[in-house]
Amino acid sequence: MVSSLRKFAPRREHKERGQISSRKKLGFLEKHKDYVLRARDYNEKQRQLKRLRERASTRNPDEFYFNMEKSQMQDG
């Protein structure tokens, strides 16, 4: 009974140390949570690019829509 209640008790959060003042000139000190956000964002963008490349490679070059005659390409 007591062991099951211990799981729900609030636990102390482990904090990462801050950057020391002598190294402030080197810029922002990336912490683990910052790295995780950056890595997830990067991987999501890579997955998106891979998906777009796959769609472009499997596209039928002979495909035609009448709307293509009226529309114009921009920056392409």
C-alpha positions, 0 to 999 in steps of 0.5 A: 500500500505504502509503496504504491502511494510513493509513486504518486508523491511529488519528486524533486526535479533535478536541475542542470547547472547554469553557465559560469560567468567566465564563459558567458562570452562564448554564448548560450549554453545549450542544456539537454532539454534545448538539445532535445527540442532542436533534435526533434525539430531537425528530425521532423524536417528531415522526415518531411524532406524525405517524404517530399523527395519520395513523392517527387520521385514517384510522380507521374511525369505524364500527369495532366490537369486542366488547371495546369494551363491556367496557373503560373509557377512562382519562383520555380 
